[in-house]
Amino acid sequence: IFDAIRELNRTQGLTVFLVEQNAFGALKLANRGYVMVNGNVTMSGSGKELLANPEVRAAYLEGGHH
């Protein structure tokens, strides 16, 4: 699905709102991402910024889930 979204954005300029449990894959794809906890946005930034954020990495990316 990530490849299809990337292709649609590249060829047709479509923007997609993606809710995804695979945080690593979603952030690699995202131009902009939001971290939500209990329905509240706790962090936001580019996919690269969020991937580099130690809090995001510890909470969502560690443990080999990517």
C-alpha positions in Angstrom: 0.0 0.0 0.0 2.9 2.4 0.7 4.2 2.0 -2.9 0.7 2.7 -4.2 0.3 5.8 -2.1 3.8 7.0 -3.1 3.0 6.5 -6.8 -0.4 8.3 -6.6 1.3 11.3 -4.9 4.1 11.3 -7.5 2.0 10.9 -10.6 -1.3 12.6 -9.6 -0.3 14.9 -6.8 -2.8 13.2 -4.4 -2.6 13.8 -0.7 -3.5 10.8 1.5 -4.5 10.9 5.2 -3.0 7.6 6.5 -3.8 6.1 9.9 -1.2 3.3 10.3 0.1 1.1 13.0 3.4 0.5 11.1 5.0 3.7 12.4 8.4 3.1 10.7 6.8 2.6 7.3 4.3 5.4 7.6 7.0 7.9 8.7 9.3 6.9 5.8 6.4 7.7 3.5 5.1 10.9 5.2 5.8 14.5 4.3 4.2 15.4 7.6 3.3 13.2 10.5 1.5 13.4 13.8 1.9 11.3 16.9 -1.4 10.9 18.9 -1.9 9.6 22.4 -5.4 9.1 23.7 -6.8 11.1 20.8 -4.5 14.1 21.4 -1.6 15.2 19.1 1.5 15.0 21.2 4.1 15.6 18.5 4.3 16.6 14.8 6.9 17.2 12.2 8.2 15.8 8.9 8.6 12.1 8.7 12.4 12.5 8.9 12.1 14.7 12.0 9.8 12.2 13.8 12.0 9.2 12.8 15.0 11.1 14.3 13.1 12.0 17.5 14.4 9.9 20.5 11.0 9.9 22.2 9.2 8.6 19.0 12.0 6.1 18.4 11.7 4.8 22.0 7.9 4.6 22.1 7.1 3.4 18.5 10.2 2.2 16.6 12.4 0.2 19.0 12.1 -3.6 19.4 12.4 -4.7 15.8 8.9 -3.8 14.7 10.1 -2.2 11.5 
